[in-house]
Amino acid sequence: MAALAVDESECVVVMDTLWFRYPLVAQWETRVMAALVECKVMDVYVAGLLLSLKRIAPEEMNIYVDPEPNKLKYPCKMCHKKSCAVTKAYLLWRRLTKREPCNLMHGDS
């Protein structure tokens, strides 16, 4: 299972202890899907309505999109954006797996 979120600059995929961050450059959807296929992910939960991922997903992969707007209630403590993909993916993962919170450090480094 994977949780995926996108903001204006990157796509973040969370799979338990494995995280991917992809810049939003040409063909980023293809790169993300290739990584998900390589990791043999069967269920992908997307924070937002990314139908492009659903279209290119293999038949055996389930893509669950959320049509609701996915702005954060409060700005991210690290990057101060309400659209932070890292925080959105992390919160979606926590909600799906019912995990306890952890110290979420991220940045450009």
PDB file as gemmi writes it, atoms N, CA and C in Angstrom:
CRYST1    1.000    1.000    1.000  90.00  90.00  90.00 P 1                      
ATOM      1  N   MET A   1       0.839  -1.170   0.000  1.00  0.00           N  
ATOM      2  CA  MET A   1       0.000   0.000   0.000  1.00  0.00           C  
ATOM      3  C   MET A   1       0.891   1.242   0.000  1.00  0.00           C  
ATOM      4  N   ALA A   2       0.446   2.268  -0.724  1.00  0.00           N  
ATOM      5  CA  ALA A   2       1.195   3.518  -0.797  1.00  0.00           C  
ATOM      6  C   ALA A   2       0.234   4.692  -0.703  1.00  0.00           C  
ATOM      7  N   ALA A   3       0.715   5.776  -0.115  1.00  0.00           N  
ATOM      8  CA  ALA A   3      -0.018   7.042  -0.083  1.00  0.00           C  
ATOM      9  C   ALA A   3       0.758   8.026  -0.951  1.00  0.00           C  
ATOM     10  N   LEU A   4       0.045   8.801  -1.751  1.00  0.00           N  
ATOM     11  CA  LEU A   4       0.682   9.694  -2.711  1.00  0.00           C  
ATOM     12  C   LEU A   4       0.038  11.073  -2.635  1.00  0.00           C  
ATOM     13  N   ALA A   5       0.854  12.103  -2.681  1.00  0.00           N  
ATOM     14  CA  ALA A   5       0.349  13.480  -2.700  1.00  0.00           C  
ATOM     15  C   ALA A   5       1.232  14.326  -3.607  1.00  0.00           C  
ATOM     16  N   VAL A   6       0.631  15.375  -4.156  1.00  0.00           N  
ATOM     17  CA  VAL A   6       1.334  16.265  -5.079  1.00  0.00           C  
ATOM     18  C   VAL A   6       1.090  17.705  -4.640  1.00  0.00           C  
ATOM     19  N   ASP A   7       2.134  18.528  -4.704  1.00  0.00           N  
ATOM     20  CA  ASP A   7       1.953  19.968  -4.531  1.00  0.00           C  
ATOM     21  C   ASP A   7       2.448  20.648  -5.803  1.00  0.00           C  
ATOM     22  N   GLU A   8       2.738  21.935  -5.736  1.00  0.00           N  
ATOM     23  CA  GLU A   8       3.124  22.648  -6.958  1.00  0.00           C  
ATOM     24  C   GLU A   8       4.523  22.325  -7.452  1.00  0.00           C  
ATOM     25  N   SER A   9       5.337  21.618  -6.654  1.00  0.00           N  
ATOM     26  CA  SER A   9       6.710  21.354  -7.086  1.00  0.00           C  
ATOM     27  C   SER A   9       7.129  19.889  -7.083  1.00  0.00           C  
ATOM     28  N   GLU A  10       6.429  19.030  -6.331  1.00  0.00           N  
ATOM     29  CA  GLU A  10       6.867  17.636  -6.245  1.00  0.00           C  
ATOM     30  C   GLU A  10       5.720  16.679  -5.955  1.00  0.00           C  
ATOM     31  N   CYS A  11       6.014  15.405  -6.208  1.00  0.00           N  
ATOM     32  CA  CYS A  11       5.118  14.301  -5.878  1.00  0.00           C  
ATOM     33  C   CYS A  11       5.819  13.482  -4.797  1.00  0.00           C  
ATOM     34  N   VAL A  12       5.092  13.144  -3.747  1.00  0.00           N  
ATOM     35  CA  VAL A  12       5.654  12.370  -2.640  1.00  0.00           C  
ATOM     36  C   VAL A  12       4.857  11.081  -2.491  1.00  0.00           C  
ATOM     37  N   VAL A  13       5.580   9.959  -2.398  1.00  0.00           N  
ATOM     38  CA  VAL A  13       4.962   8.645  -2.209  1.00  0.00           C  
ATOM     39  C   VAL A  13       5.478   8.073  -0.893  1.00  0.00           C  
ATOM     40  N   VAL A  14       4.564   7.639  -0.034  1.00  0.00           N  
ATOM     41  CA  VAL A  14       4.922   7.055   1.260  1.00  0.00           C  
ATOM     42  C   VAL A  14       4.487   5.598   1.275  1.00  0.00           C  
ATOM     43  N   MET A  15       5.454   4.716   1.575  1.00  0.00           N  
ATOM     44  CA  MET A  15       5.173   3.288   1.736  1.00  0.00           C  
ATOM     45  C   MET A  15       5.866   2.823   3.009  1.00  0.00           C  
ATOM     46  N   ASP A  16       5.193   2.942   4.127  1.00  0.00           N  
ATOM     47  CA  ASP A  16       5.728   2.585   5.436  1.00  0.00           C  
ATOM     48  C   ASP A  16       7.053   3.304   5.670  1.00  0.00           C  
ATOM     49  N   THR A  17       8.179   2.614   5.650  1.00  0.00           N  
ATOM     50  CA  THR A  17       9.459   3.281   5.912  1.00  0.00           C  
ATOM     51  C   THR A  17      10.141   3.769   4.641  1.00  0.00           C  
ATOM     52  N   LEU A  18       9.565   3.526   3.486  1.00  0.00           N  
ATOM     53  CA  LEU A  18      10.152   3.929   2.208  1.00  0.00           C  
ATOM     54  C   LEU A  18       9.392   5.125   1.647  1.00  0.00           C  
ATOM     55  N   TRP A  19      10.111   6.202   1.365  1.00  0.00           N  
ATOM     56  CA  TRP A  19       9.524   7.414   0.806  1.00  0.00           C  
ATOM     57  C   TRP A  19      10.194   7.730  -0.523  1.00  0.00           C  
ATOM     58  N   PHE A  20       9.411   8.239  -1.481  1.00  0.00           N  
ATOM     59  CA  PHE A  20       9.941   8.727  -2.754  1.00  0.00           C  
ATOM     60  C   PHE A  20       9.518  10.176  -2.908  1.00  0.00           C  
ATOM     61  N   ARG A  21      10.405  10.989  -3.462  1.00  0.00           N  
ATOM     62  CA  ARG A  21      10.084  12.370  -3.816  1.00  0.00           C  
ATOM     63  C   ARG A  21      10.497  12.575  -5.267  1.00  0.00           C  
ATOM     64  N   TYR A  22       9.550  12.995  -6.090  1.00  0.00           N  
ATOM     65  CA  TYR A  22       9.821  13.229  -7.507  1.00  0.00           C  
ATOM     66  C   TYR A  22       9.493  14.674  -7.856  1.00  0.00           C  
ATOM     67  N   PRO A  23      10.425  15.401  -8.489  1.00  0.00           N  
ATOM     68  CA  PRO A  23      10.089  16.754  -8.952  1.00  0.00           C  
ATOM     69  C   PRO A  23       9.080  16.664 -10.097  1.00  0.00           C  
ATOM     70  N   LEU A  24       8.243  17.667 -10.202  1.00  0.00           N  
ATOM     71  CA  LEU A  24       7.226  17.677 -11.256  1.00  0.00           C  
ATOM     72  C   LEU A  24       7.834  18.175 -12.563  1.00  0.00           C  
ATOM     73  N   VAL A  25       8.569  17.281 -13.210  1.00  0.00           N  
ATOM     74  CA  VAL A  25       9.158  17.559 -14.518  1.00  0.00           C  
ATOM     75  C   VAL A  25       8.429  16.697 -15.545  1.00  0.00           C  
ATOM     76  N   ALA A  26       8.783  16.843 -16.801  1.00  0.00           N  
ATOM     77  CA  ALA A  26       8.129  16.069 -17.859  1.00  0.00           C  
ATOM     78  C   ALA A  26       8.161  14.576 -17.539  1.00  0.00           C  
ATOM     79  N   GLN A  27       7.054  13.917 -17.741  1.00  0.00           N  
ATOM     80  CA  GLN A  27       6.905  12.464 -17.540  1.00  0.00           C  
ATOM     81  C   GLN A  27       7.031  12.026 -16.073  1.00  0.00           C  
ATOM     82  N   TRP A  28       6.757  12.910 -15.135  1.00  0.00           N  
ATOM     83  CA  TRP A  28       6.884  12.521 -13.730  1.00  0.00           C  
ATOM     84  C   TRP A  28       5.902  11.408 -13.371  1.00  0.00           C  
ATOM     85  N   GLU A  29       4.700  11.420 -13.968  1.00  0.00           N  
ATOM     86  CA  GLU A  29       3.720  10.367 -13.673  1.00  0.00           C  
ATOM     87  C   GLU A  29       4.262   8.994 -14.054  1.00  0.00           C  
ATOM     88  N   THR A  30       4.957   8.916 -15.195  1.00  0.00           N  
ATOM     89  CA  THR A  30       5.529   7.653 -15.656  1.00  0.00           C  
ATOM     90  C   THR A  30       6.611   7.171 -14.698  1.00  0.00           C  
ATOM     91  N   ARG A  31       7.433   8.078 -14.210  1.00  0.00           N  
ATOM     92  CA  ARG A  31       8.491   7.710 -13.257  1.00  0.00           C  
ATOM     93  C   ARG A  31       7.907   7.212 -11.940  1.00  0.00           C  
ATOM     94  N   VAL A  32       6.884   7.893 -11.454  1.00  0.00           N  
ATOM     95  CA  VAL A  32       6.229   7.473 -10.207  1.00  0.00           C  
ATOM     96  C   VAL A  32       5.604   6.097 -10.387  1.00  0.00           C  
ATOM     97  N   MET A  33       4.909   5.889 -11.494  1.00  0.00           N  
ATOM     98  CA  MET A  33       4.257   4.602 -11.735  1.00  0.00           C  
ATOM     99  C   MET A  33       5.288   3.489 -11.868  1.00  0.00           C  
ATOM    100  N   ALA A  34       6.411   3.758 -12.521  1.00  0.00           N  
ATOM    101  CA  ALA A  34       7.467   2.746 -12.647  1.00  0.00           C  
ATOM    102  C   ALA A  34       8.000   2.343 -11.276  1.00  0.00           C  
ATOM    103  N   ALA A  35       8.173   3.310 -10.381  1.00  0.00           N  
ATOM    104  CA  ALA A  35       8.647   2.999  -9.022  1.00  0.00           C  
ATOM    105  C   ALA A  35       7.617   2.175  -8.264  1.00  0.00           C  
ATOM    106  N   LEU A  36       6.345   2.505  -8.405  1.00  0.00           N  
ATOM    107  CA  LEU A  36       5.287   1.751  -7.725  1.00  0.00           C  
ATOM    108  C   LEU A  36       5.209   0.319  -8.245  1.00  0.00           C  
ATOM    109  N   VAL A  37       5.350   0.153  -9.551  1.00  0.00           N  
ATOM    110  CA  VAL A  37       5.339  -1.191 -10.144  1.00  0.00           C  
ATOM    111  C   VAL A  37       6.555  -1.981  -9.675  1.00  0.00           C  
ATOM    112  N   GLU A  38       7.723  -1.336  -9.645  1.00  0.00           N  
ATOM    113  CA  GLU A  38       8.943  -2.012  -9.202  1.00  0.00           C  
ATOM    114  C   GLU A  38       8.829  -2.479  -7.750  1.00  0.00           C  
ATOM    115  N   CYS A  39       8.143  -1.694  -6.934  1.00  0.00           N  
ATOM    116  CA  CYS A  39       7.953  -2.065  -5.517  1.00  0.00           C  
ATOM    117  C   CYS A  39       6.762  -3.002  -5.320  1.00  0.00           C  
ATOM    118  N   LYS A  40       6.113  -3.373  -6.413  1.00  0.00           N  
ATOM    119  CA  LYS A  40       4.966  -4.293  -6.383  1.00  0.00           C  
ATOM    120  C   LYS A  40       3.817  -3.790  -5.508  1.00  0.00           C  
ATOM    121  N   VAL A  41       3.561  -2.496  -5.588  1.00  0.00           N  
ATOM    122  CA  VAL A  41       2.452  -1.898  -4.846  1.00  0.00           C  
ATOM    123  C   VAL A  41       1.153  -2.224  -5.574  1.00  0.00           C  
ATOM    124  N   MET A  42       0.165  -2.685  -4.832  1.00  0.00           N  
ATOM    125  CA  MET A  42      -1.119  -3.043  -5.434  1.00  0.00           C  
ATOM    126  C   MET A  42      -2.181  -1.972  -5.194  1.00  0.00           C  
ATOM    127  N   ASP A  43      -2.106  -1.277  -4.051  1.00  0.00           N  
ATOM    128  CA  ASP A  43      -3.098  -0.264  -3.694  1.00  0.00           C  
ATOM    129  C   ASP A  43      -2.410   1.075  -3.477  1.00  0.00           C  
ATOM    130  N   VAL A  44      -2.842   2.087  -4.239  1.00  0.00           N  
ATOM    131  CA  VAL A  44      -2.283   3.433  -4.129  1.00  0.00           C  
ATOM    132  C   VAL A  44      -3.422   4.389  -3.785  1.00  0.00           C  
ATOM    133  N   TYR A  45      -3.265   5.090  -2.679  1.00  0.00           N  
ATOM    134  CA  TYR A  45      -4.245   6.076  -2.238  1.00  0.00           C  
ATOM    135  C   TYR A  45      -3.684   7.456  -2.538  1.00  0.00           C  
ATOM    136  N   VAL A  46      -4.438   8.242  -3.321  1.00  0.00           N  
ATOM    137  CA  VAL A  46      -3.963   9.534  -3.803  1.00  0.00           C  
ATOM    138  C   VAL A  46      -4.727  10.656  -3.106  1.00  0.00           C  
ATOM    139  N   ALA A  47      -3.995  11.590  -2.502  1.00  0.00           N  
ATOM    140  CA  ALA A  47      -4.604  12.780  -1.907  1.00  0.00           C  
ATOM    141  C   ALA A  47      -4.866  13.767  -3.036  1.00  0.00           C  
ATOM    142  N   GLY A  48      -6.046  13.724  -3.585  1.00  0.00           N  
ATOM    143  CA  GLY A  48      -6.394  14.590  -4.704  1.00  0.00           C  
ATOM    144  C   GLY A  48      -6.957  13.779  -5.860  1.00  0.00           C  
ATOM    145  N   LEU A  49      -7.278  14.471  -6.919  1.00  0.00           N  
ATOM    146  CA  LEU A  49      -7.917  13.841  -8.071  1.00  0.00           C  
ATOM    147  C   LEU A  49      -6.922  13.764  -9.225  1.00  0.00           C  
ATOM    148  N   LEU A  50      -5.992  12.809  -9.164  1.00  0.00           N  
ATOM    149  CA  LEU A  50      -4.974  12.632 -10.207  1.00  0.00           C  
ATOM    150  C   LEU A  50      -5.396  11.501 -11.142  1.00  0.00           C  
ATOM    151  N   LEU A  51      -6.249  11.817 -12.073  1.00  0.00           N  
ATOM    152  CA  LEU A  51      -6.740  10.790 -12.986  1.00  0.00           C  
ATOM    153  C   LEU A  51      -5.666  10.327 -13.957  1.00  0.00           C  
ATOM    154  N   SER A  52      -4.623  11.137 -14.168  1.00  0.00           N  
ATOM    155  CA  SER A  52      -3.543  10.730 -15.073  1.00  0.00           C  
ATOM    156  C   SER A  52      -2.852   9.473 -14.547  1.00  0.00           C  
ATOM    157  N   LEU A  53      -2.676   9.364 -13.234  1.00  0.00           N  
ATOM    158  CA  LEU A  53      -2.071   8.153 -12.660  1.00  0.00           C  
ATOM    159  C   LEU A  53      -2.990   6.952 -12.829  1.00  0.00           C  
ATOM    160  N   LYS A  54      -4.272   7.184 -12.675  1.00  0.00           N  
ATOM    161  CA  LYS A  54      -5.240   6.088 -12.818  1.00  0.00           C  
ATOM    162  C   LYS A  54      -5.229   5.546 -14.253  1.00  0.00           C  
ATOM    163  N   ARG A  55      -5.065   6.438 -15.224  1.00  0.00           N  
ATOM    164  CA  ARG A  55      -5.059   6.020 -16.634  1.00  0.00           C  
ATOM    165  C   ARG A  55      -3.836   5.184 -16.995  1.00  0.00           C  
ATOM    166  N   ILE A  56      -2.667   5.507 -16.412  1.00  0.00           N  
ATOM    167  CA  ILE A  56      -1.449   4.791 -16.806  1.00  0.00           C  
ATOM    168  C   ILE A  56      -1.122   3.615 -15.886  1.00  0.00           C  
ATOM    169  N   ALA A  57      -1.923   3.410 -14.858  1.00  0.00           N  
ATOM    170  CA  ALA A  57      -1.657   2.307 -13.916  1.00  0.00           C  
ATOM    171  C   ALA A  57      -1.905   0.963 -14.585  1.00  0.00           C  
ATOM    172  N   PRO A  58      -1.110  -0.054 -14.220  1.00  0.00           N  
ATOM    173  CA  PRO A  58      -1.378  -1.395 -14.732  1.00  0.00           C  
ATOM    174  C   PRO A  58      -2.741  -1.888 -14.240  1.00  0.00           C  
ATOM    175  N   GLU A  59      -3.302  -2.820 -14.965  1.00  0.00           N  
ATOM    176  CA  GLU A  59      -4.647  -3.313 -14.660  1.00  0.00           C  
ATOM    177  C   GLU A  59      -4.764  -3.885 -13.249  1.00  0.00           C  
ATOM    178  N   GLU A  60      -3.702  -4.524 -12.758  1.00  0.00           N  
ATOM    179  CA  GLU A  60      -3.770  -5.164 -11.440  1.00  0.00           C  
ATOM    180  C   GLU A  60      -3.582  -4.185 -10.277  1.00  0.00           C  
ATOM    181  N   MET A  61      -3.239  -2.926 -10.562  1.00  0.00           N  
ATOM    182  CA  MET A  61      -3.029  -1.933  -9.506  1.00  0.00           C  
ATOM    183  C   MET A  61      -4.315  -1.145  -9.270  1.00  0.00           C  
ATOM    184  N   ASN A  62      -4.665  -0.971  -8.000  1.00  0.00           N  
ATOM    185  CA  ASN A  62      -5.845  -0.195  -7.624  1.00  0.00           C  
ATOM    186  C   ASN A  62      -5.418   1.216  -7.239  1.00  0.00           C  
ATOM    187  N   ILE A  63      -5.974   2.215  -7.924  1.00  0.00           N  
ATOM    188  CA  ILE A  63      -5.688   3.615  -7.625  1.00  0.00           C  
ATOM    189  C   ILE A  63      -6.961   4.222  -7.042  1.00  0.00           C  
ATOM    190  N   TYR A  64      -6.869   4.697  -5.805  1.00  0.00           N  
ATOM    191  CA  TYR A  64      -8.009   5.314  -5.130  1.00  0.00           C  
ATOM    192  C   TYR A  64      -7.745   6.811  -5.038  1.00  0.00           C  
ATOM    193  N   VAL A  65      -8.550   7.606  -5.756  1.00  0.00           N  
ATOM    194  CA  VAL A  65      -8.359   9.056  -5.751  1.00  0.00           C  
ATOM    195  C   VAL A  65      -9.401   9.705  -4.852  1.00  0.00           C  
ATOM    196  N   ASP A  66      -9.038  10.843  -4.291  1.00  0.00           N  
ATOM    197  CA  ASP A  66      -9.919  11.598  -3.409  1.00  0.00           C  
ATOM    198  C   ASP A  66     -10.326  12.873  -4.136  1.00  0.00           C  
ATOM    199  N   PRO A  67     -11.594  12.999  -4.534  1.00  0.00           N  
ATOM    200  CA  PRO A  67     -12.011  14.173  -5.307  1.00  0.00           C  
ATOM    201  C   PRO A  67     -12.086  15.463  -4.491  1.00  0.00           C  
ATOM    202  N   GLU A  68     -11.959  15.364  -3.182  1.00  0.00           N  
ATOM    203  CA  GLU A  68     -12.028  16.558  -2.332  1.00  0.00           C  
ATOM    204  C   GLU A  68     -10.735  17.368  -2.449  1.00  0.00           C  
ATOM    205  N   PRO A  69     -10.822  18.687  -2.310  1.00  0.00           N  
ATOM    206  CA  PRO A  69      -9.594  19.489  -2.298  1.00  0.00           C  
ATOM    207  C   PRO A  69      -8.752  19.110  -1.085  1.00  0.00           C  
ATOM    208  N   ASN A  70      -7.458  19.013  -1.273  1.00  0.00           N  
ATOM    209  CA  ASN A  70      -6.590  18.522  -0.208  1.00  0.00           C  
ATOM    210  C   ASN A  70      -5.642  19.586   0.312  1.00  0.00           C  
ATOM    211  N   LYS A  71      -6.178  20.727   0.670  1.00  0.00           N  
ATOM    212  CA  LYS A  71      -5.363  21.746   1.339  1.00  0.00           C  
ATOM    213  C   LYS A  71      -5.250  21.344   2.803  1.00  0.00           C  
ATOM    214  N   LEU A  72      -4.094  21.595   3.381  1.00  0.00           N  
ATOM    215  CA  LEU A  72      -3.902  21.313   4.799  1.00  0.00           C  
ATOM    216  C   LEU A  72      -4.653  22.351   5.632  1.00  0.00           C  
ATOM    217  N   LYS A  73      -5.097  21.939   6.809  1.00  0.00           N  
ATOM    218  CA  LYS A  73      -5.793  22.856   7.704  1.00  0.00           C  
ATOM    219  C   LYS A  73      -4.844  23.952   8.199  1.00  0.00           C  
ATOM    220  N   TYR A  74      -3.604  23.557   8.486  1.00  0.00           N  
ATOM    221  CA  TYR A  74      -2.587  24.487   8.966  1.00  0.00           C  
ATOM    222  C   TYR A  74      -1.368  24.381   8.053  1.00  0.00           C  
ATOM    223  N   PRO A  75      -0.581  25.449   7.929  1.00  0.00           N  
ATOM    224  CA  PRO A  75       0.644  25.353   7.114  1.00  0.00           C  
ATOM    225  C   PRO A  75       1.618  24.329   7.699  1.00  0.00           C  
ATOM    226  N   CYS A  76       2.400  23.713   6.834  1.00  0.00           N  
ATOM    227  CA  CYS A  76       3.435  22.767   7.256  1.00  0.00           C  
ATOM    228  C   CYS A  76       4.424  23.488   8.170  1.00  0.00           C  
ATOM    229  N   LYS A  77       4.852  22.825   9.231  1.00  0.00           N  
ATOM    230  CA  LYS A  77       5.785  23.442  10.182  1.00  0.00           C  
ATOM    231  C   LYS A  77       7.183  23.620   9.587  1.00  0.00           C  
ATOM    232  N   MET A  78       7.523  22.827   8.571  1.00  0.00           N  
ATOM    233  CA  MET A  78       8.864  22.915   7.983  1.00  0.00           C  
ATOM    234  C   MET A  78       8.930  23.910   6.819  1.00  0.00           C  
ATOM    235  N   CYS A  79       8.040  23.750   5.843  1.00  0.00           N  
ATOM    236  CA  CYS A  79       8.126  24.592   4.642  1.00  0.00           C  
ATOM    237  C   CYS A  79       7.071  25.705   4.624  1.00  0.00           C  
ATOM    238  N   HIS A  80       6.131  25.685   5.567  1.00  0.00           N  
ATOM    239  CA  HIS A  80       5.114  26.724   5.744  1.00  0.00           C  
ATOM    240  C   HIS A  80       4.124  26.822   4.583  1.00  0.00           C  
ATOM    241  N   LYS A  81       3.964  25.740   3.806  1.00  0.00           N  
ATOM    242  CA  LYS A  81       2.998  25.728   2.705  1.00  0.00           C  
ATOM    243  C   LYS A  81       1.766  24.934   3.134  1.00  0.00           C  
ATOM    244  N   LYS A  82       0.588  25.400   2.726  1.00  0.00           N  
ATOM    245  CA  LYS A  82      -0.638  24.648   3.003  1.00  0.00           C  
ATOM    246  C   LYS A  82      -0.857  23.547   1.967  1.00  0.00           C  
ATOM    247  N   SER A  83      -0.005  23.493   0.960  1.00  0.00           N  
ATOM    248  CA  SER A  83      -0.143  22.469  -0.078  1.00  0.00           C  
ATOM    249  C   SER A  83       0.991  21.455  -0.019  1.00  0.00           C  
ATOM    250  N   CYS A  84       1.740  21.395   1.070  1.00  0.00           N  
ATOM    251  CA  CYS A  84       2.937  20.555   1.200  1.00  0.00           C  
ATOM    252  C   CYS A  84       2.641  19.074   0.926  1.00  0.00           C  
ATOM    253  N   ALA A  85       3.248  18.536  -0.123  1.00  0.00           N  
ATOM    254  CA  ALA A  85       3.019  17.136  -0.502  1.00  0.00           C  
ATOM    255  C   ALA A  85       3.561  16.170   0.541  1.00  0.00           C  
ATOM    256  N   VAL A  86       4.668  16.509   1.180  1.00  0.00           N  
ATOM    257  CA  VAL A  86       5.251  15.624   2.194  1.00  0.00           C  
ATOM    258  C   VAL A  86       4.270  15.438   3.344  1.00  0.00           C  
ATOM    259  N   THR A  87       3.747  16.534   3.850  1.00  0.00           N  
ATOM    260  CA  THR A  87       2.813  16.460   4.973  1.00  0.00           C  
ATOM    261  C   THR A  87       1.508  15.799   4.566  1.00  0.00           C  
ATOM    262  N   LYS A  88       0.991  16.125   3.377  1.00  0.00           N  
ATOM    263  CA  LYS A  88      -0.261  15.503   2.926  1.00  0.00           C  
ATOM    264  C   LYS A  88      -0.106  13.994   2.779  1.00  0.00           C  
ATOM    265  N   ALA A  89       0.994  13.543   2.184  1.00  0.00           N  
ATOM    266  CA  ALA A  89       1.214  12.102   2.013  1.00  0.00           C  
ATOM    267  C   ALA A  89       1.376  11.418   3.364  1.00  0.00           C  
ATOM    268  N   TYR A  90       2.119  12.054   4.262  1.00  0.00           N  
ATOM    269  CA  TYR A  90       2.336  11.497   5.600  1.00  0.00           C  
ATOM    270  C   TYR A  90       1.020  11.383   6.370  1.00  0.00           C  
ATOM    271  N   LEU A  91       0.194  12.432   6.340  1.00  0.00           N  
ATOM    272  CA  LEU A  91      -1.085  12.392   7.053  1.00  0.00           C  
ATOM    273  C   LEU A  91      -2.033  11.362   6.450  1.00  0.00           C  
ATOM    274  N   LEU A  92      -2.035  11.234   5.129  1.00  0.00           N  
ATOM    275  CA  LEU A  92      -2.853  10.209   4.484  1.00  0.00           C  
ATOM    276  C   LEU A  92      -2.383   8.820   4.897  1.00  0.00           C  
ATOM    277  N   TRP A  93      -1.070   8.606   4.912  1.00  0.00           N  
ATOM    278  CA  TRP A  93      -0.516   7.307   5.331  1.00  0.00           C  
ATOM    279  C   TRP A  93      -0.916   6.989   6.773  1.00  0.00           C  
ATOM    280  N   ARG A  94      -0.796   7.977   7.650  1.00  0.00           N  
ATOM    281  CA  ARG A  94      -1.179   7.769   9.056  1.00  0.00           C  
ATOM    282  C   ARG A  94      -2.649   7.411   9.179  1.00  0.00           C  
ATOM    283  N   ARG A  95      -3.501   8.103   8.418  1.00  0.00           N  
ATOM    284  CA  ARG A  95      -4.940   7.826   8.478  1.00  0.00           C  
ATOM    285  C   ARG A  95      -5.241   6.413   7.984  1.00  0.00           C  
ATOM    286  N   LEU A  96      -4.567   5.996   6.923  1.00  0.00           N  
ATOM    287  CA  LEU A  96      -4.808   4.663   6.362  1.00  0.00           C  
ATOM    288  C   LEU A  96      -4.295   3.547   7.263  1.00  0.00           C  
ATOM    289  N   THR A  97      -3.157   3.760   7.896  1.00  0.00           N  
ATOM    290  CA  THR A  97      -2.521   2.698   8.682  1.00  0.00           C  
ATOM    291  C   THR A  97      -2.744   2.844  10.178  1.00  0.00           C  
ATOM    292  N   LYS A  98      -3.387   3.945  10.575  1.00  0.00           N  
ATOM    293  CA  LYS A  98      -3.656   4.212  11.991  1.00  0.00           C  
ATOM    294  C   LYS A  98      -2.376   4.213  12.825  1.00  0.00           C  
ATOM    295  N   ARG A  99      -1.346   4.870  12.305  1.00  0.00           N  
ATOM    296  CA  ARG A  99      -0.048   4.957  12.982  1.00  0.00           C  
ATOM    297  C   ARG A  99       0.002   6.159  13.910  1.00  0.00           C  
ATOM    298  N   GLU A 100       0.914   6.088  14.868  1.00  0.00           N  
ATOM    299  CA  GLU A 100       1.156   7.202  15.783  1.00  0.00           C  
ATOM    300  C   GLU A 100       1.990   8.267  15.063  1.00  0.00           C  
ATOM    301  N   PRO A 101       1.851   9.526  15.456  1.00  0.00           N  
ATOM    302  CA  PRO A 101       2.645  10.579  14.810  1.00  0.00           C  
ATOM    303  C   PRO A 101       4.132  10.446  15.105  1.00  0.00           C  
ATOM    304  N   CYS A 102       4.935  10.969  14.189  1.00  0.00           N  
ATOM    305  CA  CYS A 102       6.380  11.007  14.390  1.00  0.00           C  
ATOM    306  C   CYS A 102       6.874  12.407  14.043  1.00  0.00           C  
ATOM    307  N   ASN A 103       8.138  12.669  14.289  1.00  0.00           N  
ATOM    308  CA  ASN A 103       8.729  13.958  13.980  1.00  0.00           C  
ATOM    309  C   ASN A 103       9.024  14.001  12.483  1.00  0.00           C  
ATOM    310  N   LEU A 104       8.289  14.780  11.743  1.00  0.00           N  
ATOM    311  CA  LEU A 104       8.384  14.818  10.283  1.00  0.00           C  
ATOM    312  C   LEU A 104       9.307  15.950   9.845  1.00  0.00           C  
ATOM    313  N   MET A 105      10.562  15.610   9.562  1.00  0.00           N  
ATOM    314  CA  MET A 105      11.546  16.594   9.115  1.00  0.00           C  
ATOM    315  C   MET A 105      11.707  16.467   7.602  1.00  0.00           C  
ATOM    316  N   HIS A 106      11.623  17.584   6.896  1.00  0.00           N  
ATOM    317  CA  HIS A 106      11.881  17.564   5.459  1.00  0.00           C  
ATOM    318  C   HIS A 106      12.350  18.937   5.015  1.00  0.00           C  
ATOM    319  N   GLY A 107      12.915  18.978   3.852  1.00  0.00           N  
ATOM    320  CA  GLY A 107      13.407  20.230   3.287  1.00  0.00           C  
ATOM    321  C   GLY A 107      14.085  19.953   1.968  1.00  0.00           C  
ATOM    322  N   ASP A 108      14.797  20.909   1.477  1.00  0.00           N  
ATOM    323  CA  ASP A 108      15.453  20.768   0.178  1.00  0.00           C  
ATOM    324  C   ASP A 108      16.794  20.069   0.260  1.00  0.00           C  
ATOM    325  N   SER A 109      17.290  19.818   1.444  1.00  0.00           N  
ATOM    326  CA  SER A 109      18.624  19.204   1.572  1.00  0.00           C  
ATOM    327  C   SER A 109      18.597  17.719   1.344  1.00  0.00           C  
TER     328      SER A 109                                                      
END                                                                             
